[in-house]
Amino acid sequence: MLPREELLKGVENRDSVVRAIDQAEQAIKTWEVVLTDFLSPPELAEIQRVFNRLTEVQLVAWGGYPQAERQRIAIARSELPLDPSQVSLVAVEIAGNFLFDTASHRDFLGAMLGTGIVREKTGDVIVLGERGAQAIVTPELVEFLSMSLKQVRSVPVKTQQIELTELKVREPKKKELTTVEASLRLDAIASAGFGMSRSKMVDFIDAGDVRVNWKEVIQASSQVKSGDLIAIRSKGRLEVGEIAVTKKERYRVQLTRYI
């Protein structure tokens, strides 16, 4: 079947990639579309990188809306038609009056997991402030959550399915900036983009808190390129835009920081 050992060389999220390979082989054998559970951005990016080498299968990822972080992947033979509508997921509303007891993303996710479901069956959770939240889940969880999720913090809630078109997704806040650097080293570009000292950025890199295109990078001297996405745990993300060389042979880099 698929060249498993070759595909698994150097992967970080081995368990997730192994499951995806198993599912891809199932899709090849049965001629059916096979779905993964919800994947985190690093898992998603790594699986897509691994499968880019294959011609036997194709992937489509979807999380309910364009900016969704957690997504499921539909896997099918290359000969079959495949589009996001085949990625099975639904949205639920968790409605309550949170005016006097504000709940965070962690509170809503914790209450959902407290019913006994697992994280892999849940996608993004969108917090709506005093009105509650919306969540994306696998279809089989809707009825269970409507019966089991009755309270978040001290607030009684009602959980019911809504249309994906009813999701109240806010556009991410972003800040555009330009920096001129002597090199395209990761520590130089990232420190400029995140507005912190070079030494502080090196500390983040050394601690394994920095990812480029969702892959952990521990070399401060790693070179970045246009289109790269730099993420720092709890600090947000930075997208590398157009890169130009100045007359003094320095690099003028357009950056977009997502807050």
N, C-alpha and C positions, 0 to 999 in steps of 0.2 A: 504493500500500500504506500503510504507516504514515508519519506525518508526521516523518520522520527528523530534518530540520534543527531543527525545533521541539523535539523530544525531546532533542537533543544540546546545546541552549543551556545554557552554564554548568556542564556536567558536569566532574567532576575525573578520573574513571576512564574516559576517552573510549574507549579500545580495548575495554575490557570491555563497556561499554554498546553500542558498535557491534556487537560479536559477538552480544550478547543480542537486539538489534533484528533482525539477520540471522536468528537462530534463531526469533524470533517470527514473522517473515514466512514462514519455512519451515513453521512449525506451522500458520499460517493456510492456506497453499497446499495442504499435504498432508493436513490433518486428522489429523496424528499428534502424539504427545507428544514434544517435543524437549528434550534435556538439555544444560545448560551443564556446563563443567568445575567443579571446586571453586573457590569464590570467597572472597576475604578479607572480613571484616566490612564495611570501607568500600565494597568493590565491591558486595556483596550489598545493603547499605542503599541505595546510590545507584540500582541497577537497580530495586529495589522502589519507590523514590520516583518514578522516571521512568515506570514502567509503571502506577502508580496512576492516571494520567490516561487510560488506555486502557480501552475497553470490549470491544475485539475479542478480547483474550487474557487468560488468567489465569495466575498463578504459584503454585507451591508449592515452598518451600525445605526441605531436610532434610540434616542432616549426620551422621545415625546415632544421635544421642541429643539430648535437648532443649536442653542447654547448648552444643552444638557451635559452635565459632567459624567454622570453614570449612564451607561448605555448597554443595551443588549445587542448581540450580533446574530444576524441570520446567515447561515452557511449553506451553500448549495453547490451542486455541480456547475461548472462553467457554462454548460449547454442550456441551463434552465433560466427563465426570466426571474429577476430578483429585484425588489424595490423595498423602501422603508415600510410600506403598508403591510408587509409580511412579518415585521417585527412586532410580536404580540405584547402589548402593554396597555394599561389603562390608568386614568387619573382618578383620585379620590379627593374629596374635600373633607377636612377635619374642622368642623365649624363649632365655635364657642365664643363666649364673651371674655376676652383676655385683657380687658381694660385695666383691671385692678390686680392682675397676676400675670405679668408678661411672660410669655414662653419663648424660648430660643429654639433654634434648629435642633440642638442637642436634646431639648425637652421633648419635642415632637418625635424625633427618631427613637429616643429612649422609650417613650410610651408605646410606640409601634412594636419595637423589639420585645418590650415587656409582655406583649400578648403571646409570645412564643414563636413569632416568625423569625426568619434569618435575614441577615443584611443582604445576601445575594438576591433576594426576591424583591428588593426595594430599590428604586431609582432615586432621583432627586427629590428633596423636600423643599418646598417654596413657602417661606414664612410670610404671612399676611398681616403681621402686627396684631392688633386687638381682635381681629376677626377669626384668627386661627391659622390654618395652613392648608396647602395642597400637596399631595404626594403622588408619585408615579410608582406603580407596582405591577407585578405580574397579574393577569386576569383572575387566576384562581384565588387570590387573596381578598377580593372585593367583599364577598359575602362574609368571610371570616372577620375582617376588620369592622364591617358594619355591625356585627354582633358583639365583638370583643373589645374594641377600642372605645371606651366610654368616658375616659378622663385623661387630661393632660395637666400635670401639676395639680392644682386644686380645682380646676375648671371642668365641669361636665361638657362633653363634646358629642356631636352627632357626626358619624362618618358615613358618607355615601358617594357613589360613583358620579363623576361629572364627565363632560366631553373634554377631550384634549384641547379643543379650541377655547375652552373656558379658563385655561391656565393663565394666571396673572404673572407673567414673566417680566421682570424689570431688565432693561438693557444694562449691561455691566458698566460701572463708572470707569472711565479711562482718562489718561493724561498723556498727551503727545509731547515729546521732547526730542532734542537733538544734542548729541555729544560729539566732541572731536577727541580722538584718542590716538596714541602712538601705535597701538596694536589692537587686534581683535581678540585678545585674551578674555576668557570668561570673567575673571575677577575684575578687569577694567570696565568692561561693558556693563556687567551686572551692578557694580557699585555705583556707576553713574545713573543707571536706570532706576535703582531703588533708593538713591539718595543717601548712601552710607559710605563710610570709609572703606578703602581697599582692604585694610587689615581685618575689618569686621566681616567683609564679604568672604575673605579667605577662611575665617573661622567657620562660617556657615558651610562653605564647600568642604572643608576638612571633616566637619561633623556629619556629612552625608545628607544635609538638608536641602541641597540644590539639585534640581533636575533640569536637563535640557531635552526638550521633546519627550518629557516624562521618563527619561532614562537618567538614573543617578550618575552624576559626574563628580569625581573627587580630585581632579587635576585642575588647579586654578589657571594653569597655562593653556587649557583646552581652547581651541579656536571656535568662535561662533560665526555664523553666516546668516545672510538674509533669509527670513522665514522661520528662524529658530524661535522656540518658545521656552523661556527660562522661568522656572517656578521655584519659589523658596517657601518652605513650610511656614504657614501663618503670616507670610508677608505679601502674598499675591503673585501675580504673573507679569512677565515682561515679554513683549514680542519684538523681535529684531526686524526692522523694516529695511529700507533702501540703504545701501552702503556705497559711499563715494570716496575717492582718493583726492585729497586736497593738493594744491601746488607744492606744499611743504611735505608731501608724501605722508600725511597723517590720514586717519580714517574718520570721515564724517558719517555718523550713524543715526538714522531715524529710529526712534524707539516709541512703543506704545505700552504704557503701564496700566494694567487692569487692577483696580483696587478692590 
